[in-house]
Amino acid sequence: MKMNSPYILIFTVVISVVLLVGCSSEKRGNPYDANGIAFVAASSGESSSSVLGSSEGTSSSSLASSDGAQSSSLVSSSSVSVWCATAGNCGVFTDSRDSTSYKWTQIGSQTWMAENLNYGTPVLGLSSDANQSNETIVEKYCYGDDNAKCDTDGGLYQWAEAMALPSFCNTTSCADSVNTKRQGICPSKWHMPSIADWDTLATFLGTADSAGSKMKFAGTGFPDWNVPNYNQGNPFEFTALPTGLRLDGGGFYGQGSLAIFWEAKENNVYGAGDRNLDVNDPKLYASTDIKRSGLSVRCIMDAQ
């Protein structure tokens, strides 16, 4: 899936905080204090800490990768049990790589997966040096190192892994490899959403200041996620769950309060674009996150 690298990268990360800049004039909440220390939830219930590194670099948009051996097939909602409220605008497709079935939903002119991607081999994420660096397979974190969380919430991926790039792209600029549209680890005929893809979604749903309220899961299980005025009933079945993330320094954070998805956009050497929803408001934020963080992947179908 990814390129083999002949390089051994030796680097020193300068300890500092990467600013998370949101298009809605705010940024997603982070468990960092004024010194950039992240308090990381460990499986034992104890906490540890890690520090963000930052650097400056160039930004870019993304490029399509192809893998003819990997395919997926849409199943029309007319031939399956319709799972969403609007018949004809939803359905199920099967990823032939591992036979996993995913729900999909049409939102305006776009077709999105209505679930987070769950593809790859689970690896432990509590340790600070537990990176997704095996270039021969796709790796994923499961929240809290609980594999059952991947089954319900999808996997968590470092940016280079999600983009199907060599792992050194998490700490080196790979802007030249990220142009127009990129499949990444999405099934064939689907791709990693670009800035334009996310912006089109936000525009259809209203504005970035209110789009998040129409994207959140509306069922039971996460009562705070359904605060009145912050959740509008999931009208287009995007079904964003507050799955949290794997922090770049190891450990997990934000389950129940944060949904955060990678964007096919490198913002600097150590950072890439994300879109995120917070439990406390209705906005769809655009931010920069550390590439070695583990975030959710929500694929969008290629234009027909």
C-alpha positions in Angstrom: 0.0 0.0 0.0 2.8 2.4 0.8 6.2 3.1 -0.7 9.2 1.5 0.8 11.8 4.1 1.9 15.5 3.7 1.5 16.1 6.4 4.1 16.7 6.3 7.8 15.5 9.6 9.2 17.3 11.0 12.2 15.7 14.1 13.6 15.3 16.1 16.8 11.9 17.5 17.5 12.0 20.9 19.0 9.6 21.0 22.0 6.9 23.5 21.4 3.2 23.7 20.7 1.7 23.6 17.2 -1.0 26.1 16.9 -4.3 24.7 15.8 -5.9 27.3 13.5 -9.7 26.9 12.9 -11.6 28.4 10.0 -14.4 29.2 12.5 -12.0 31.4 14.5 -11.5 28.8 17.1 -9.7 25.5 17.5 -10.5 22.0 18.9 -9.9 21.5 22.6 -6.6 19.8 23.6 -5.6 18.4 27.0 -2.5 20.6 27.1 -1.5 23.0 29.8 0.3 26.4 29.3 3.6 24.6 28.8 2.4 22.3 26.1 2.2 19.2 28.4 -0.5 16.7 27.3 -2.0 14.7 30.1 -2.5 11.2 28.5 -5.1 8.7 29.6 -3.3 5.4 30.2 -5.2 2.1 30.3 -4.5 1.7 34.0 -6.3 5.0 34.7 -3.1 6.8 35.5 -1.8 9.7 33.4 1.4 10.3 31.7 2.6 13.3 29.6 3.9 14.1 26.2 5.0 17.2 24.4 4.0 18.5 20.9 6.7 19.4 18.4 6.1 22.0 15.8 7.8 23.3 12.7 7.0 25.5 9.7 6.6 24.2 6.2 4.7 24.7 3.0 1.1 23.8 2.5 -0.5 21.9 -0.4 -3.6 20.1 -1.6 -3.8 16.3 -2.4 -3.2 13.5 -5.5 -5.0 10.5 -6.5 -3.4 7.2 -5.9 -4.7 4.1 -7.6 -4.8 0.4 -6.8 -6.7 -1.6 -9.4 -6.5 -4.7 -7.2 -8.6 -3.1 -4.5 -12.2 -2.5 -5.3 -15.5 -1.8 -3.7 -19.0 -2.1 -4.8 -22.0 0.1 -3.9 -25.2 -1.7 -3.1 -28.3 0.4 -3.9 -30.6 1.1 -1.1 -33.4 -0.4 -3.2 -31.7 -3.8 -2.9 -30.8 -3.7 0.8 -32.6 -3.0 4.0 -32.7 0.8 4.0 -30.9 2.0 7.2 -31.4 5.7 6.9 -34.5 7.9 7.0 -34.5 9.0 3.4 -34.9 6.1 1.0 -32.8 6.3 -2.1 -30.1 8.5 -0.6 -28.3 5.8 1.4 -27.1 2.3 1.1 -24.2 -0.1 1.8 -21.0 -1.0 0.0 -18.4 -3.7 0.6 -14.7 -3.1 0.8 -13.3 -6.2 -1.1 -9.9 -5.9 0.7 -11.4 -7.4 3.9 -15.1 -7.8 3.1 -16.1 -5.1 5.6 -19.4 -3.4 4.8 -19.9 0.3 5.2 -23.0 2.5 5.2 -22.9 5.4 2.8 -25.1 8.5 2.5 -25.6 11.1 -0.2 -25.4 14.7 1.1 -26.1 17.2 -1.7 -23.8 16.4 -4.6 -21.5 14.3 -2.5 -21.5 10.7 -1.3 -19.8 10.1 2.0 -19.2 7.0 4.1 -21.6 7.2 7.0 -19.1 5.3 9.2 -15.4 5.7 10.1 -13.0 3.6 8.1 -11.9 0.4 10.0 -9.2 -1.1 7.8 -5.8 -2.5 8.8 -4.0 -4.3 11.5 -4.4 -3.1 15.2 -1.2 -1.8 16.9 -0.8 -0.6 20.4 -1.0 3.2 20.9 -0.3 3.9 24.6 3.5 4.1 24.2 5.0 7.3 22.9 7.1 5.4 20.4 4.3 3.3 19.0 4.1 4.7 15.5 2.5 3.2 12.5 5.8 2.6 10.7 5.4 -0.9 9.1 5.6 0.0 5.4 4.2 -3.4 4.3 0.8 -3.3 5.9 -1.8 -0.7 6.9 -1.9 -0.2 10.7 -4.5 1.3 13.0 -4.9 2.2 16.6 -8.1 1.3 18.5 -9.1 3.7 21.3 -7.7 2.6 24.6 -5.9 -0.3 22.8 -9.3 -2.0 22.9 -9.8 -3.8 19.5 -13.6 -3.8 20.1 -13.5 0.0 19.8 -12.3 -0.3 16.2 -15.3 -2.5 15.4 -17.8 0.2 16.7 -15.9 3.4 16.1 -13.4 2.7 13.3 -9.6 2.9 13.4 -7.4 5.8 14.4 -4.6 6.6 11.9 -1.5 8.7 11.7 -1.6 11.1 8.8 1.0 9.4 6.6 -0.8 6.1 7.2 -4.1 7.5 6.2 -2.6 9.1 3.1 -0.8 5.8 2.2 2.5 7.6 2.3 5.8 6.5 3.8 5.9 6.9 7.6 8.7 9.5 7.4 6.1 11.9 5.9 4.9 12.4 9.5 8.1 14.3 10.3 9.2 15.4 6.8 7.4 17.5 4.2 5.8 15.3 1.6 3.8 18.2 0.0 5.0 17.1 -3.5 3.2 13.8 -3.1 -0.1 15.4 -2.1 -1.8 17.0 -5.1 -5.5 17.3 -6.3 -7.0 14.0 -5.0 -5.6 11.1 -3.1 -7.1 7.7 -2.4 -5.0 7.1 0.7 -6.2 4.0 2.5 -9.8 4.4 1.4 -11.3 1.7 -0.8 -11.1 1.9 -4.5 -13.3 4.6 -6.0 -13.2 6.5 -2.7 -10.6 9.0 -1.5 -9.4 11.1 1.4 -11.5 14.3 1.6 -9.7 17.4 0.5 -10.3 21.0 1.8 -12.7 21.5 -1.1 -14.6 18.3 -0.2 -15.1 19.4 3.4 -15.9 23.0 2.4 -18.6 21.8 0.0 -20.1 19.7 2.8 -20.1 22.6 5.2 -21.7 24.9 2.6 -24.5 22.4 1.8 -25.2 22.1 5.6 -25.3 25.8 6.0 -22.0 27.3 7.3 -19.0 26.0 9.2 -20.5 27.7 12.2 -23.5 25.4 12.2 -22.6 22.4 10.0 -21.4 20.3 13.0 -24.9 20.3 14.6 -26.2 18.4 11.5 -23.4 15.9 11.4 -23.5 14.4 14.9 -24.9 11.0 15.8 -28.4 11.5 17.2 -28.9 8.2 19.1 -28.3 7.2 22.6 -25.0 6.3 24.3 -23.4 9.8 24.2 -25.9 12.0 26.0 -23.7 15.1 26.1 -23.2 14.8 22.3 -26.9 15.4 21.8 -27.2 18.6 23.8 -30.2 20.6 22.4 -29.3 23.1 19.7 -25.9 21.3 19.2 -27.5 18.3 17.5 -30.1 18.7 14.9 -31.1 15.0 14.5 -28.4 13.9 12.1 -30.7 14.8 9.1 -28.3 13.6 6.4 -27.0 10.6 8.2 -23.3 11.6 8.4 -23.4 10.1 11.9 -20.3 11.5 13.4 -19.4 9.8 16.7 -17.3 11.3 19.5 -14.6 8.7 19.1 -11.7 10.9 20.3 -8.1 10.5 19.1 -4.7 8.9 19.8 -2.3 11.6 21.0 1.0 12.0 19.1 2.9 11.3 22.3 1.0 8.2 23.1 -2.3 7.5 24.9 -5.8 8.4 24.0 -8.1 11.4 24.6 -11.5 12.8 23.9 -13.9 9.9 23.6 -17.4 11.2 24.3 -16.5 14.8 23.5 -14.6 15.0 20.2 -14.9 13.7 16.6 -11.8 14.5 14.5 -11.1 13.5 10.9 -8.0 13.8 8.7 -8.0 16.1 5.7 -5.8 15.5 2.7 -3.7 18.6 3.3 -0.2 19.0 4.7 0.1 22.2 6.6 3.7 22.0 7.7 6.5 19.5 8.3 4.9 18.1 11.5 1.2 19.1 10.9 -1.7 18.3 8.6 -5.3 19.5 8.3 -8.2 18.1 10.2 -11.9 18.8 10.6 -13.4 18.4 14.0 -16.6 18.5 16.0 -16.7 19.4 19.7 -19.3 18.3 22.2 -19.8 21.9 23.4 -20.9 23.7 20.2 -22.4 23.2 16.7 -19.4 24.2 14.6 -17.4 22.2 12.1 -13.8 23.3 12.8 -10.8 23.3 10.5 -7.5 22.9 12.4 -3.9 21.7 12.2 -3.0 18.5 14.1 0.3 16.7 14.6 0.7 14.2 11.8 1.7 11.5 14.4 -1.7 11.8 16.1 -4.2 9.1 15.4 -7.4 10.5 13.9 -10.5 9.0 12.3 -10.8 8.7 8.5 -14.1 9.4 6.7 -13.8 8.6 3.0 -15.8 10.3 0.2 -16.7 8.7 -3.1 -14.9 9.8 -6.3 -17.0 11.9 -8.6 -18.9 9.8 -11.1 
